[in-house]
């Protein structure tokens, strides 16, 4: 088991990629702390915490509870994310701010909350959820693209700051993955999305979780500051 006894925090753990990551990490032997706005929706974790990543006091309380119980934090997966799509001329300030608050500020809050512990340990892994939209942009996703571009900037910067302290920071950039976040997309648009993928299908949450598990493990001990696309070749 690649993650045996590692203390791993996963945000946005109640559904989609987050839920798949909880299941994968647990299967690999990790002690998983699943965080979501609804703790009761987190299944398979050793501990579940109600955490809104836009609320720093909730994050700090969760981190303190994890340290009190386990004494260390080995891995943080910044998975929590939302979309509120609209074209630039139609996007409201509320839509823009909501996505930036969760997808960008939330990653900052969670990472800063665990960084000192990982530095003191001389070891740790922070994994950030970006997106191919954060590399190439996408129609109607000004806020989402900005947040995911920003996450890549975090990843590159923190890998330089924290790497010398023994802490690795990497990002995963999924393509279109079959999760509830796509539920509102019309069938015609979904078919067009699938047609853009050389593999001819959407990704599965488990396929992203597998990459997180590898990056969290000691098998990835020399990978730092990377942004790994998991898109079925969509951007080839």
Buried (B, 14 or more C-beta within 10 A) or exposed (E): EBBEEBBBBBBBBBBBBBBBBBBBBBBBEBBBBBBBBEBEBBBBBBBBBBBBBBBBEBBEBBBEEBBEEBEBBBBBBBBBBBBBBBEEEEBEEEBBBBBBBBBBBBBBBBBEBBBEBBBEBEBBBBBBBBBBBBBBBBEBBBBBBBBBBBBBEBBBEBBEEBEEBEBBBBBBBBBBBBBEBBEEBEEEEBEEBBEBBEEEEBBBBBBBBBBBBBBBBEEBEEBBBBBBBBBBEBBE
